[in-house]
Amino acid sequence: MTQLLVLGMLDIRPMSGYDIQMMLQENDVERWSGVLVGSIYHALKKLEKDNYIEIERIEQTGFRQKAIYKITEKGKSYFQELIFKAIQSSSVPYPTALYSGLSFIDKLPTEQSREALEQQLEKLTKELKALESGIDIKKKYLDGELPSMVHLVSDNMINIVRQQITLIENILELLD
């Protein structure tokens, strides 16, 4: 997944490892992809070693130098392979801990159940706000217009979180 994201960034335009890291951080990649942003430097070294990317130029910034990477033709082909595999292998994630706990919620005192559900509701509300904020950030980078696929995926993620919020709210009503 890290290589997919790095190649995706470099397919947009040549950039430094720092630029890739900042772009991924601003898009909150760790939250929705499971990729640790710090792992991109390892991915850059591996991709360069395998000739999927190369240094386009070295830029001098004060006393520091930074390599600007670009994707190679071999890298574009590998990038397409990674995209195919990611789409093909994706599965539906369930909040298994939540569902397991809900299966036995009647074993908790009502006040304790309510407390846990309200904490869950708070987490989901924060997640929803983060997703909506992420859309604004993406729009900023894309001159105000989201590509249709990004729009569809973002809407789907938001709808999933909204469904979870509705589930928790309905369970809280049942407890009353």
URDA-V859350 format. One record per residue. N is the residue number from 0. RES is the residue in one small letter. PHI is phi as a letter, one per 40 degrees, with the letter a starting at -180 (* if undefined). OMEGA is omega as a letter, one per 30 degrees, with the letter a starting at -180 (999 if undefined). Layout:
BEGIN
{{N | RES | PHI | OMEGA} {N | RES | PHI | OMEGA}}
END
This chain:
BEGIN
{{0 | m | * | l} {1 | t | c | l} {2 | q | c | l} {3 | l | d | a} {4 | l | c | l} {5 | v | c | l} {6 | l | c | l} {7 | g | c | l} {8 | m | c | a} {9 | l | c | l} {10 | d | c | l} {11 | i | c | l} {12 | r | a | l} {13 | p | c | l} {14 | m | a | l} {15 | s | c | l} {16 | g | d | l} {17 | y | c | l} {18 | d | c | l} {19 | i | c | a} {20 | q | d | a} {21 | m | c | a} {22 | m | c | l} {23 | l | c | l} {24 | q | c | a} {25 | e | c | l} {26 | n | c | l} {27 | d | f | a} {28 | v | c | a} {29 | e | d | a} {30 | r | c | a} {31 | w | b | a} {32 | s | b | a} {33 | g | g | l} {34 | v | c | l} {35 | l | c | a} {36 | v | d | l} {37 | g | c | a} {38 | s | c | a} {39 | i | c | a} {40 | y | c | l} {41 | h | c | l} {42 | a | c | l} {43 | l | d | l} {44 | k | c | a} {45 | k | c | l} {46 | l | c | l} {47 | e | c | l} {48 | k | d | a} {49 | d | c | l} {50 | n | g | l} {51 | y | c | l} {52 | i | b | l} {53 | e | a | l} {54 | i | c | l} {55 | e | c | a} {56 | r | a | l} {57 | i | b | l} {58 | e | b | l} {59 | q | c | l} {60 | t | b | a} {61 | g | g | l} {62 | f | c | a} {63 | r | b | l} {64 | q | b | l} {65 | k | b | l} {66 | a | c | l} {67 | i | b | a} {68 | y | c | l} {69 | k | b | a} {70 | i | c | l} {71 | t | c | l} {72 | e | c | l} {73 | k | c | l} {74 | g | c | l} {75 | k | c | l} {76 | s | c | l} {77 | y | c | l} {78 | f | d | l} {79 | q | c | l} {80 | e | d | a} {81 | l | c | l} {82 | i | c | a} {83 | f | d | a} {84 | k | c | a} {85 | a | c | l} {86 | i | c | a} {87 | q | c | a} {88 | s | c | a} {89 | s | c | l} {90 | s | b | a} {91 | v | c | l} {92 | p | c | l} {93 | y | b | l} {94 | p | c | a} {95 | t | c | l} {96 | a | c | l} {97 | l | c | a} {98 | y | c | l} {99 | s | c | l} {100 | g | c | l} {101 | l | c | l} {102 | s | c | a} {103 | f | b | a} {104 | i | d | a} {105 | d | c | l} {106 | k | c | l} {107 | l | c | l} {108 | p | c | a} {109 | t | d | a} {110 | e | c | l} {111 | q | c | l} {112 | s | c | a} {113 | r | c | l} {114 | e | d | a} {115 | a | c | l} {116 | l | c | l} {117 | e | c | l} {118 | q | c | l} {119 | q | c | l} {120 | l | c | l} {121 | e | c | l} {122 | k | c | a} {123 | l | c | l} {124 | t | c | l} {125 | k | c | l} {126 | e | c | l} {127 | l | c | l} {128 | k | c | l} {129 | a | c | l} {130 | l | c | l} {131 | e | c | l} {132 | s | c | l} {133 | g | c | l} {134 | i | c | l} {135 | d | c | l} {136 | i | c | l} {137 | k | c | l} {138 | k | c | l} {139 | k | d | a} {140 | y | c | a} {141 | l | b | l} {142 | d | f | l} {143 | g | g | a} {144 | e | b | l} {145 | l | c | l} {146 | p | c | a} {147 | s | d | a} {148 | m | c | l} {149 | v | c | l} {150 | h | c | l} {151 | l | c | a} {152 | v | c | l} {153 | s | c | l} {154 | d | c | l} {155 | n | c | l} {156 | m | c | l} {157 | i | c | l} {158 | n | c | l} {159 | i | c | l} {160 | v | c | l} {161 | r | c | l} {162 | q | c | l} {163 | q | c | l} {164 | i | c | l} {165 | t | c | l} {166 | l | d | a} {167 | i | c | l} {168 | e | c | l} {169 | n | c | l} {170 | i | c | l} {171 | l | c | l} {172 | e | c | l} {173 | l | c | a} {174 | l | c | a} {175 | d | c | 999}}
END
